[in-house]
Amino acid sequence: MLSVPQERQCKREGCPNSFPLAPGKRGRPQEFCSEQCSQIHFIGALDEDVRKAQQRARKYQSNLRRREFLAGMEAAFLGLLLEKWPQGKTAQHEAAWNELRDIRHLLWLSPDPHAAIARARATALQEQLAPLISKDRTAARIWIYCEEIKRDADVAGESEGALSQEEAQVITIKQLWDRQRDHLNFAYALLSHAHLDRIRLDRNPGETQHADRAKHRILAALDVLTGPCYKQDKAVVNILRHLATLMRFRLEAFYYKDESAAKQTLAELWQLAEQINERIHSPRTFVETLREEAGYRHREFDESTHLLNEANARFQKLDTRPIPAQLSLMRPQLEILRVRRDPRLNTEVMTYLDLLQQHPSAYNLNQLRKLLRACGADPAEIEKIGPYVPTIYTTPIMTYLYYEDFSLRREGML
């Protein structure tokens, strides 16, 4: 009588895979279905005291105002345990950080043709760090940053299948940062997920659940940034708050069309930009805010043109002017030209397409399609834009990540 081999469930939380029972390394029972699952599991290993402190902090955050949360004696005790940022870096750490920055620069230049090289180098770096991640928090964080690079360079296309594949990677990274109790990066992962919802919303404007999910994740990120992140670098926390508020503003102004909420959120954007620039020199935050107000007031031609001219003047003074930021800054100009039925619109659209070819992404392509639909363009002609762009990456990363000063601050390097 044939015996059925026994199977064991993978030990990693959330993994649905099982595998036949067999001895693992050094004769120990195998616990994980793959080396990847093993690494992800051990990255999440934390001191029980830190885990309990985090749970209690979240309870306090949900029940108390932030002032009460910070004032209590218990909060003062928890503040010592909430975050574990790297205290010192070895030569190996520095080499890994430098390699990470070099890999990211490839994607900053353009995901195509650098995507395959970036994936290969990120995987190789992870293999070097794998023996350290269960006991070295800095190595674990760099390992997860490599996962972000693979997320951004791995999935191409606009189909629902591509979006679902991308979302699976977004969720994995969000879980990894959550298990690390890295509140700052967890908030950024929430915003990445919200941005992916926006990509879906632009593809399917009538499906309101995408807008609602994006808003829910944005508000959750803001809760994290104004609560558990209070001990982090105030400048980078406010930059992320500015980004989250900007994303909320776009939903309120252009999707929900809630004029009262949009005006209030726009005032918050300006306030955050000023607070950031009181601490650090960040003309980029003013560029982003000017651009958003210009887009919102596109029917007030003189005022919106003045705002956009100021945004462009500030942008030209930046040391780095990444293509995604150029595309983002062009869109209000295209909208103004559309409203005025200006014949220069066709020329500007071709300029936008030329930039999009250099740095293709589903989000920026869909924004152009939305504009052309508003112009009354032939739907068949609109769909032909996709093949004009060689490879469309589904990456949910936002313009902010292409600015090196923000990336370094987010990683705790400055």
N, C-alpha and C positions, 0 to 999 in steps of 0.2 A: 504494500500500500504506500503510495507516494505521500510524503509529508509536505505540507505547505510551509514554506519558510516564514518565520516570524518577522514582523516588521515593527519598526519603532518610529514614533513621531519625532520630527526635528525639534530640538530643544529651543530654537530661537522663537521668541514671542512673535506670533502673527504669521509664521511660515506654515503653509498647508502641506508640505511635502513629508513623505515617510520613506523609509529605506530598510532593506533587509538587515537583520541583526548580524553584525560581524565585528571582530576585534578591530579597534582603531590603532592609532600610533602607540608603540610601546606596550601593546597588549591590552590597553584600556578599552572599555566599550565605546563604540562610536556614538556620538551624541548629536551631530549635526549632519544635514544632508549634503553640505558643501563647505568648502573653505570660506566662501563669501559669508555664509550664514554664521559660521564660527566667529569671524572677525566682527561682524555687526553685533553679535551677542556680547562679546567681551568689551566692545566700545561702550556698551550701556552699563557696565559694571560700576557701581558707585558705593561709597560708604553708606551704611544704613542711616547714620546720623544725618548726612546731607539729604538723603531721600526724605526722611521724616521732616526735616526742616523745610524742604521745598513744599511738601504737602501742607504743612501748617501755614506757610507763607501764602499759599494760594487761598486757603480758607480765610485768612485775615484779609486778603485783598478783595475777596468777593463780598465780605460782610462789613467792612469798615471803609471810611473815606481814607484817601491816601495820607492825609495829615495825621489821622489817628493811627494809621498803620505804622507810620514812621516814628510816632511819638512814644509808643508803648515800650516798656522795658523788654517785653518779649521780642519785639521787632529788633531792638538793639542787639539782642543775643543772636537772633537769626541772621542778622546782617553779616556776621562773621562766617556764616556757613553757606550763604546763598550762592555765591559764585566761586569758582576755582580757576582763575586765570593763570597762565604760565608765569612762574616767578623768575625763572632763569632759563637761558637757552644754551645748549651745548653746541659744539661745532656741527654735529649731525643735524640738530634742529635747524641751524642757520642754513646748511646746505639744502635741507628739504624745503624751507621757506623760499629760498632763491629759485629752486627748481619749480616750485608752485607758481611763483610770479612769472617765470619765463613761459610756462605752459599757458597761463592765462593771457599773456600778451599775444600769443598766437591767435586766440579767439577774439581778442580786441581788434587785431588787424582785420580778420575776416574768418568766419567759421568755414568757409569754402575757399581754398583747398586745405586748410590747416586742421580740420576736424579730426581726421584719422591720426595725424601725428600727435595731436593733443590727447586723444584717447589712449594711444599706446604709451605715451610718456606718463600720463596720470596713473595708468595701471602698473607700470614699472615702479613708480614711486610708492604706490600702495604696497607692492610686494616687499619693498625694502623696509617699510614701516610696520608690516604685519606682525613681526615678533615683538614689537614694543607696545602695541596699542592697548593691551590689557592692563598695563601698569604705568604708561606714560601719557598724561593728558594732552600734552602738546602734540605728540605723534598721532593721537586719536583725532585731534581737531584737523590736522593736515590731511589725514586719511579721508575725513568727511569732505573737506574742500575738494579733494580729488574726485570724490563721488559727484560733487556739483559740476565739475568740469565735464565728466563723462555724461551727466544728465544733459548738459547744454550742447554737447557735440555729437550725441549718439542718435537722436531721433530726428528724422527729416520727413516732411509731408504735412498735409493739412487734413487728412482723413480723420474720421472718428477713431479709427484704429491707432493712428499715430498719436492723437491726443490722449487716448487711454494709456498707451505705452509710456508717454511722457508723464502722465499723472501718477502712474505707479512709481516712477523714479522720484517724483516730487514728494510723494507721501513717505517713501523710504527715508529720504534725507530729512524730512520734517521729524520723523520718529527718532532718527539718530541724534539730532540736536536736542530733542526733548529728553531723551535718555541720558544725555550728557549734562542735562540741566543747564545748558548754555542758552540763557533767555534771549540774548541779543540775536544770535543766529536762528533761534527758533522763531522769533518774530519775523526775521527776514524770510524764513522758509514759508511762514503763513502768507506773507505778501507775494511770494513767488507763486503759491497755489492760487491766490486771488487773481494774479495776473493771467494765469492759465484759464481761469473762469472767464476773464475778459476776452481772451482769444476765442473761446467757445461762443461767447455772447455775440462777438462781431460776426462770426460765421452764421449764427442763428439768432438774429435780433429778436424774433418773436418768443423765444424761450426764456421767460422771465426768471426761471430758477437759477440760471447762471449768474444773473445780476444779484439775486438775493444771496447766493452762496459767496460771491465775491465780497459783498458788503459785510456779511457775517465774519469772514476771515479777516477783513481789514479792521473791523472793530475789535476782534480778538487780539490782533497784533498790537493795536493801540493800548488795550488793557495791559498787555505784558510790558510794553515800553514805559507806561506810566506807573507800573507797580514794581514787579521784581527787578526791573532794570535800573532802579534808582541809584545803585552804587556804581554803575558803569560810566564810561567816558561820556560826560554830558553832551558833548558836541555830536558824537556819532549817534547817541540815542535820539537827540533832536533832529538829526538828519533823517533817521528812519521814521520818526514821527512826521516829519515834513513829507516824506515819500508816501506814507500811509494816508495822510490827510489829503494829499494831492490825488491819490487814487479814489478816495471817498468823494472828493469834489467832482471828479469826472463823472462818477455815477449819478450824483445828485443833479448836476447841471445838464448833462447830455442824455441820460437814460431815464431817470425818474422825473426830470424836469421840475424839480422842487426849487423854485427860485429863492424862497426864503432860506432854506437850508444851504443852498449853494453860496449865497452871499455871506452867510455866517462862516461857512467853511473856508471861503476865500480870505476872509479876515484872519482866520486862524493860520492860514498859510503864510501871510505876510508877517504875522507876529512871530511864528517859528523861524522864518528866514532872518528876522532881525535878531532874535535870541542867539541863533547859530553864529551870526557874524559878530556878535559881541564877544564870543569866545575864540573863534578862529576866522581867518580870512576865507570866505566861501562864496565867491561871486556866482558860482554855479547855482546855489539855492535861489538867488535873485533871478537868474536867467529862467529857471524852471517856473518860478512864480509869475514873472512877467509874461512868459509864454502862455500859461494857463489863463490868466486874466485876458490876454489878447484874444485867445480862442473863444472865451466866454462872451466877449463883447464884440464879436466879429461883425455884427450889424451896425455898430457905431464906428463907421469907417475911420474917421480922423483919430479918435481915441485909440482904437485897436492898432492902427498903423503906428502911432506914436509909441505904444507899449512894445510892439514887435521890433521897431527900430532900436529901442533901448536894449531889448533882450539880445538882439544880434550884435550890437556894439559891445556889450559885456562879453558875449560869447567869443567874439574875435580876439579878445585879450587873453583868453585862457591858454595855458601852455599846451593842453591836449584838447582836441575837438573831435571826439569819436563820431563815426558815421551814424550810429543810432541816435546820438544827440542832434546831429544835423537834420536827420529825417524828422525827428520830433519837433524841431524848431520850424521846419518847412510847412508842417500841416496847417497851422493857423493862417499862414500866408496863402496857402491853396484855398482855404475856406473863404477868406476875404475876397480873393479873386473870383471864386464861384458866385458869391452873393452879388458882386458887382458886375457879373457877366463880362469880366475883363478878358479880352482875347489872348492875353499873355498866359492864361491858365494852361493851355496845351503845352507851351514851352516849359513851364515850371513842372508839369506832370512828368515830362520826359527827363528833366533833371532829377526829379525824385526817383524815377525808375532806374536811372544810371547809378545813383547812390545805393539803391536797394540791391542791385546786382552785385555790388561790392560787399555788402553785408546783409544777406537775405535772412528774413525771419517772417514767420507766419503773421505775427502781430502787425508789423509795419506794412506788409502786403495787404492785409485785411482792412487797415485804416484807409489805404488808397482806394480799395474797392468800394468802401462805404462812401467816400467822397464822390466817386464816379457815379454811383447809384443816385446820389442826391442831385447830380448834374443831369440825370435823365439819360445816361449813356445806355447803349444797347447791352443787355445782360450777356449776350454771347461774346461781345467784344471785351466785356469786363473779365470774363472767365479766361480769355486768351492771355491775360497778363501773367498768370501763373507759369506757363511754359517759358515765358520771356525771361523769367528769373531762374537760373540754373538749378539751384538746390535751396529749398525753403526749409529752414530749421524751425522746429517747434519749440525752441527754448523759451522758458518763461522768464528769463532774466530781464531786468529793466534797465533803463538808461543809466541809472545811478552806478551800477556795477562797473561800467566802462570807465569810470573816473578812478584813477589809481589812488588818489588821496583817500577817497571813501573806502576802497577795498582794504587798504592797509590799516585804517582805523578800525574797520569791522573785525579785522583779524588780530587786533591788539598789538600792532607793530609800531604805532606812533604814540 
